[in-house]
């Protein structure tokens, strides 16, 4: 029994569709990975900047106490 032309075309379309589906799934996983890396970098940056602001506030309080003692 010979396959008809339409059956061959349907098989090729199915094969291409499966390949594109696997590529898309890989892209989604890779994109999600980069998104997590980017979010982690932003979270670390925020945490480190907040720490510096707190440190700067502590330094300013120490300077203010020293000024008040001298006066």
N, CA, C and O atoms as a DFTB+ gen file, in Angstrom:
284 C
 N C O
     1  1       0.843      -1.170       0.000
     2  2       0.000       0.000       0.000
     3  2       0.894       1.240       0.000
     4  3       1.733       1.404       0.886
     5  1       0.717       2.088      -0.968
     6  2       1.520       3.304      -1.088
     7  2       0.842       4.460      -0.367
     8  3      -0.375       4.626      -0.452
     9  1       1.637       5.262       0.347
    10  2       1.023       6.426       0.999
    11  2       0.631       7.471      -0.039
    12  3       1.301       7.652      -1.056
    13  1      -0.431       8.124       0.238
    14  2      -0.893       9.175      -0.656
    15  2      -0.063      10.429      -0.408
    16  3       0.609      10.559       0.615
    17  1      -0.123      11.327      -1.349
    18  2       0.632      12.581      -1.253
    19  2       0.207      13.374      -0.022
    20  3       1.046      13.932       0.684
    21  1      -1.083      13.421       0.228
    22  2      -1.577      14.185       1.371
    23  2      -1.080      13.585       2.686
    24  3      -0.841      14.315       3.649
    25  1      -0.925      12.271       2.731
    26  2      -0.416      11.625       3.941
    27  2       1.061      11.965       4.170
    28  3       1.478      12.185       5.308
    29  1       1.839      12.007       3.108
    30  2       3.246      12.379       3.217
    31  2       3.369      13.827       3.685
    32  3       4.194      14.143       4.543
    33  1       2.542      14.702       3.116
    34  2       2.570      16.109       3.510
    35  2       2.159      16.253       4.982
    36  3       2.772      17.022       5.723
    37  1       1.131      15.519       5.404
    38  2       0.688      15.574       6.798
    39  2       1.795      15.071       7.730
    40  3       1.992      15.632       8.808
    41  1       2.512      14.029       7.332
    42  2       3.604      13.511       8.147
    43  2       4.728      14.529       8.263
    44  3       5.295      14.703       9.342
    45  1       5.055      15.198       7.174
    46  2       6.090      16.225       7.197
    47  2       5.673      17.413       8.072
    48  3       6.477      17.947       8.836
    49  1       4.415      17.812       7.949
    50  2       3.914      18.918       8.779
    51  2       3.970      18.527      10.253
    52  3       4.353      19.340      11.094
    53  1       3.594      17.295      10.570
    54  2       3.646      16.831      11.958
    55  2       5.083      16.823      12.467
    56  3       5.337      17.245      13.595
    57  1       6.022      16.355      11.658
    58  2       7.424      16.315      12.077
    59  2       7.959      17.721      12.335
    60  3       8.636      17.956      13.336
    61  1       7.656      18.651      11.438
    62  2       8.108      20.035      11.605
    63  2       7.457      20.652      12.843
    64  3       8.095      21.398      13.585
    65  1       6.186      20.333      13.055
    66  2       5.484      20.871      14.229
    67  2       6.116      20.371      15.520
    68  3       6.301      21.144      16.460
    69  1       6.453      19.076      15.575
    70  2       7.099      18.545      16.771
    71  2       8.467      19.183      16.986
    72  3       8.827      19.510      18.117
    73  1       9.216      19.358      15.934
    74  2      10.535      19.990      16.061
    75  2      10.392      21.420      16.576
    76  3      11.122      21.831      17.478
    77  1       9.459      22.177      16.012
    78  2       9.238      23.554      16.468
    79  2       8.752      23.588      17.918
    80  3       9.108      24.491      18.675
    81  1       7.940      22.604      18.301
    82  2       7.461      22.554      19.684
    83  2       8.619      22.316      20.647
    84  3       8.680      22.941      21.706
    85  1       9.535      21.424      20.293
    86  2      10.691      21.180      21.162
    87  2      11.608      22.392      21.217
    88  3      12.153      22.705      22.276
    89  1      11.786      23.075      20.100
    90  2      12.603      24.293      20.089
    91  2      11.963      25.361      20.970
    92  3      12.647      26.021      21.753
    93  1      10.650      25.528      20.840
    94  2       9.947      26.535      21.638
    95  2      10.042      26.204      23.126
    96  3      10.219      27.098      23.953
    97  1       9.925      24.927      23.463
    98  2      10.037      24.536      24.869
    99  2      11.443      24.839      25.380
   100  3      11.603      25.309      26.506
   101  1      12.449      24.578      24.573
   102  2      13.823      24.889      24.965
   103  2      14.038      26.378      25.142
   104  3      14.727      26.809      26.067
   105  1      13.444      27.167      24.250
   106  2      13.571      28.622      24.340
   107  2      12.892      29.123      25.608
   108  3      13.405      30.020      26.277
   109  1      11.746      28.550      25.936
   110  2      11.035      28.968      27.149
   111  2      11.879      28.645      28.377
   112  3      11.994      29.467      29.286
   113  1      12.468      27.459      28.406
   114  2      13.308      27.089      29.554
   115  2      14.531      27.990      29.649
   116  3      14.882      28.453      30.734
   117  1      15.170      28.235      28.534
   118  2      16.351      29.091      28.531
   119  2      15.983      30.522      28.906
   120  3      16.699      31.177      29.663
   121  1      14.873      30.996      28.378
   122  2      14.417      32.340      28.707
   123  2      14.093      32.447      30.193
   124  3      14.411      33.451      30.830
   125  1      13.466      31.424      30.739
   126  2      13.148      31.431      32.175
   127  2      14.417      31.436      33.014
   128  3      14.484      32.106      34.044
   129  1      15.413      30.693      32.575
   130  2      16.679      30.668      33.299
   131  2      17.320      32.051      33.325
   132  3      17.762      32.511      34.378
   133  1      17.372      32.716      32.171
   134  2      17.955      34.057      32.120
   135  2      17.118      35.047      32.925
   136  3      17.663      35.971      33.529
   137  1      15.789      34.859      32.938
   138  2      14.945      35.736      33.732
   139  2      15.284      35.579      35.217
   140  3      15.376      36.571      35.941
   141  1      15.468      34.336      35.672
   142  2      15.822      34.108      37.065
   143  2      17.187      34.698      37.409
   144  3      17.373      35.257      38.490
   145  1      18.136      34.573      36.491
   146  2      19.462      35.167      36.721
   147  2      19.345      36.683      36.824
   148  3      19.956      37.297      37.699
   149  1      18.565      37.283      35.937
   150  2      18.373      38.733      35.969
   151  2      17.680      39.198      37.237
   152  3      18.073      40.203      37.830
   153  1      16.650      38.472      37.656
   154  2      15.959      38.836      38.895
   155  2      16.869      38.686      40.103
   156  3      16.814      39.490      41.033
   157  1      17.697      37.666      40.089
   158  2      18.650      37.477      41.190
   159  2      19.643      38.635      41.244
   160  3      19.979      39.118      42.325
   161  1      20.107      39.077      40.084
   162  2      21.050      40.198      40.041
   163  2      20.399      41.477      40.562
   164  3      21.026      42.234      41.303
   165  1      19.151      41.720      40.181
   166  2      18.441      42.918      40.663
   167  2      18.210      42.827      42.168
   168  3      18.350      43.822      42.879
   169  1      17.858      41.638      42.656
   170  2      17.645      41.469      44.099
   171  2      18.937      41.713      44.869
   172  3      18.919      42.380      45.903
   173  1      20.052      41.187      44.386
   174  2      21.333      41.405      45.069
   175  2      21.706      42.886      45.045
   176  3      22.170      43.435      46.045
   177  1      21.499      43.526      43.893
   178  2      21.812      44.954      43.788
   179  2      20.985      45.764      44.772
   180  3      21.513      46.646      45.449
   181  1      19.705      45.474      44.856
   182  2      18.830      46.178      45.792
   183  2      19.281      45.956      47.225
   184  3      19.373      46.904      48.005
   185  1      19.561      44.710      47.573
   186  2      19.998      44.371      48.937
   187  2      21.292      45.100      49.292
   188  3      21.426      45.636      50.392
   189  1      22.242      45.118      48.358
   190  2      23.516      45.768      48.655
   191  2      23.357      47.287      48.769
   192  3      24.008      47.913      49.605
   193  1      22.503      47.881      47.939
   194  2      22.291      49.330      48.027
   195  2      21.578      49.708      49.318
   196  3      21.907      50.723      49.932
   197  1      20.609      48.906      49.733
   198  2      19.929      49.181      51.000
   199  2      20.921      49.088      52.154
   200  3      20.883      49.898      53.080
   201  1      21.797      48.111      52.095
   202  2      22.826      47.991      53.136
   203  2      23.729      49.205      53.190
   204  3      24.097      49.660      54.273
   205  1      24.090      49.735      52.025
   206  2      24.952      50.928      52.005
   207  2      24.224      52.148      52.535
   208  3      24.815      52.977      53.227
   209  1      22.938      52.262      52.211
   210  2      22.164      53.403      52.708
   211  2      22.053      53.330      54.230
   212  3      22.186      54.343      54.917
   213  1      21.806      52.115      54.756
   214  2      21.745      51.955      56.216
   215  2      23.086      52.316      56.848
   216  3      23.125      52.999      57.871
   217  1      24.172      51.865      56.254
   218  2      25.502      52.176      56.771
   219  2      25.738      53.683      56.745
   220  3      26.259      54.247      57.707
   221  1      25.357      54.337      55.645
   222  2      25.546      55.787      55.544
   223  2      24.734      56.508      56.619
   224  3      25.198      57.492      57.196
   225  1      23.516      56.015      56.889
   226  2      22.702      56.616      57.948
   227  2      23.354      56.445      59.312
   228  3      23.325      57.362      60.132
   229  1      23.939      55.285      59.560
   230  2      24.631      55.059      60.837
   231  2      25.833      55.980      60.976
   232  3      26.077      56.515      62.057
   233  1      26.577      56.171      59.915
   234  2      27.738      57.066      59.944
   235  2      27.293      58.496      60.239
   236  3      27.932      59.210      61.013
   237  1      26.187      58.906      59.612
   238  2      25.686      60.262      59.853
   239  2      25.246      60.431      61.309
   240  3      25.470      61.486      61.902
   241  1      24.623      59.405      61.889
   242  2      24.208      59.484      63.295
   243  2      25.418      59.596      64.222
   244  3      25.400      60.363      65.185
   245  1      26.455      58.839      63.930
   246  2      27.678      58.909      64.740
   247  2      28.278      60.305      64.656
   248  3      28.688      60.852      65.680
   249  1      28.342      60.894      63.476
   250  2      28.891      62.248      63.304
   251  2      28.054      63.265      64.060
   252  3      28.591      64.186      64.676
   253  1      26.720      63.096      64.012
   254  2      25.847      64.037      64.711
   255  2      26.041      63.949      66.230
   256  3      26.047      64.972      66.914
   257  1      26.198      62.733      66.753
   258  2      26.457      62.582      68.186
   259  2      27.770      63.232      68.583
   260  3      27.859      63.852      69.643
   261  1      28.799      63.096      67.740
   262  2      30.086      63.718      68.049
   263  2      29.990      65.234      68.058
   264  3      30.595      65.900      68.898
   265  1      29.223      65.774      67.113
   266  2      29.035      67.221      67.070
   267  2      28.321      67.716      68.306
   268  3      28.668      68.764      68.851
   269  1      27.309      66.958      68.761
   270  2      26.536      67.377      69.936
   271  2      27.387      67.306      71.197
   272  3      27.219      68.138      72.089
   273  1      28.297      66.335      71.297
   274  2      29.172      66.241      72.467
   275  2      30.152      67.412      72.518
   276  3      30.449      67.937      73.591
   277  1      30.648      67.812      71.356
   278  2      31.629      68.890      71.303
   279  2      31.005      70.233      71.619
   280  3      31.683      71.132      72.116
   281  1      29.742      70.377      71.340
   282  2      29.079      71.673      71.570
   283  2      28.658      71.897      72.956
   284  3      28.093      72.946      73.268
